[in-house]
Structure formats: C-alpha cells, structure tokens
Amino acid sequence: MTVLDSLRRRHVPDTAEVDSAAVVVDGLTKRFGRGPLILDDISLRVAPGEFLCILGASGCGKSTLLNLIAGLEQPTAGRVAVPGHKPSLMFQEPALYPWLTAAENIGLALKLRGVDKGERKDQIERLLSLVRLDGAGAKRPHELSGGMRQRVALARALAQDSQVLLMDEPFAALDAITRDVLHDELTRIREEVGATVLFVTHNVREAVRLGDRVVLLSSRPGRVANTFAVGIPQPRRIESPEVAALSVEITEHLRTEIRRHAQAPTR
C-alpha cells in the first residue's frame, strides 16, 4: 500500500465518522511560565475529512494552538487528542534541507517513517506527481520558486502518512497569483487524499476560499469567539460574490474582536 492509498478517504464524512472526531480539543488553556494567558478554555471537534480554518488577529494564539495539536507544546490545562494519528505540520517557511534535492527532502520523511528503500522511489514519484512537480525531483531548493518549494513541503508533509495535516500560514509569504494557484492545488489534493486539514491564517478571504468551517479566535487570550460554516460549493474563487459576502461578515466580527482587545484595560 502506498502513502496515497493509505491517505485516501471520502471527502464527506458520515455521522459515525463525525462522532469519532479526527481532532478533539477540550478546555485547552496555555500559559508560558508566569506570563499572561495565550489560550483560554478552547474546545473544538474536527470531523474526519474536514477542512477547518483558524482565523484571528496577530498574537491571538493561532500558531500556539496548532503547535499544541502537533504535540510540540504541552497544555497548561485541558487536553488535545488526535485519535490514531500523529499529525504532520507544514510551516509558513518550507524549511527544506538546502543540500538535499526535492526528492531527497520528501524521501527523508519516508525514511524516518520506516519505508523500505526499495519502495521510496515509487512513493516519491507519486507524491511529486500529486503536487504537480513531475520532473523537478532532482532540483535543490534554491533552484525552485517559492511556490514550488511549498509544493515540496506539502509533499513531504503528506509523506508522513498522517490523515491530519496542520498548516501554519503556509502561503503568507507568496505573491497573490502564486497563492491563488496553490489554493486551487490544495483544494484538489485535499479532495484526492481526503485528509483532515487545520489551516491557520490571518487572511479572511483565504479562510473562506478554502475552509468547510472557519473558527474565529478572540484577541489574547485566544478564545473561540465565533464559528462560521462555509456553505459555498467547491471549486470557489477568492473573488466570487459568495466568498466576498461571507468574508465581509467575518471581517466585521474580526474587527469587533480587535477593537475589544484595544479597549481592554491593561493588567
């Protein structure tokens, strides 16, 4: 069985799958040392195959929440559960090893997973094809564009064979056209492999363009301020009237949170 075969799932989860959530966050609270609260009593259930976007102003704890789900940080209180899976994490920067080729960067994830050397070449080729980088496997990161490097990083994340993919503003540093192309690619790949995605962003339209659901965090401490179901069929365009209308609604809620934080008394 290849990594893609093991990842492949139906896009729309049935009731039984929803009852056995892919990610459970229950009463999650985080404080670093004696500092102020970063996250306060966050509870979420993410269904298998769901694309959940986590949105909020800078400093609201979005990345901290993702790191807690990834197991890179430990909660001060509450719990995180990712039943049966160790999530894979994709950062804002590709974080590729510059001395390795694209194929070798992907192959390293397979090696660390214990995939036999004889199987790696085939799986690397499949993953490169999935992210539409056929023929680019021999190139090193400095020979690739920013968008291509992020495609390699995505292929490496998928090579970890997790059905839960955590993405921390992976397209924030890219130009608008490249970002739009990668939105299309991520939507297609998600449809093909059926992975559960938690996607952190500060871009409201990006959240509506990609997500099945958008969770808005309040400014620090981060709490779940609101949740929005995105009932717009895919494929979506970031400039479409439906995306724009929901983006305006969410932006108003975001502005309210920012104003509330600005007016809150300092302690």
JOTA-V833765 format. One record per pair of residues at least 6 apart in sequence whose C-alpha atoms are under 6 Angstrom apart, sorted by the first residue. I is the first residue (numbers start at 1). GAP is how many residues later the second one is. Records with the same first field share a line. If there is no record, write none. Layout:
BEGIN
I = GAP + GAP
END
This chain:
BEGIN
3 = 158
7 = 156 + 186
8 = 185 + 186
9 = 185
10 = 184
11 = 38 + 183
18 = 29
21 = 25 + 26
22 = 24 + 25 + 26 + 60
23 = 22 + 23 + 58 + 59
24 = 20 + 21 + 56 + 57
25 = 18 + 19 + 55
26 = 17 + 52 + 53
27 = 14 + 15 + 16 + 51
28 = 13 + 14 + 49 + 50 + 51
29 = 10 + 11 + 12 + 47 + 48
30 = 8 + 9 + 45 + 46
31 = 6 + 7
37 = 184
38 = 23 + 182 + 183
39 = 182 + 183
40 = 181 + 182 + 183
42 = 181
48 = 148
49 = 145 + 146 + 147
50 = 146
51 = 145 + 146 + 160 + 161
52 = 146 + 159 + 161 + 162
53 = 145 + 146 + 147 + 154 + 158 + 161
54 = 146 + 160 + 161
55 = 146 + 147 + 160 + 161
56 = 146 + 160 + 161
60 = 159 + 160 + 162
61 = 161
67 = 6
70 = 17
87 = 75 + 77 + 78
88 = 69 + 77
89 = 77 + 78
90 = 77
91 = 77 + 79
92 = 76 + 77 + 78
94 = 56 + 59
98 = 43
101 = 37 + 38 + 39
102 = 35 + 37 + 38
103 = 34
106 = 50
109 = 50 + 51
110 = 49
127 = 28
128 = 6
131 = 20
163 = 32 + 33
164 = 31 + 32 + 33
165 = 32
166 = 31 + 32
167 = 32
168 = 32
169 = 31 + 32
171 = 8
204 = 43
205 = 42
209 = 29
212 = 18
213 = 15 + 16 + 17
214 = 13 + 14
215 = 12
216 = 9 + 10
217 = 6 + 7 + 8
218 = 7 + 39
219 = 42
END
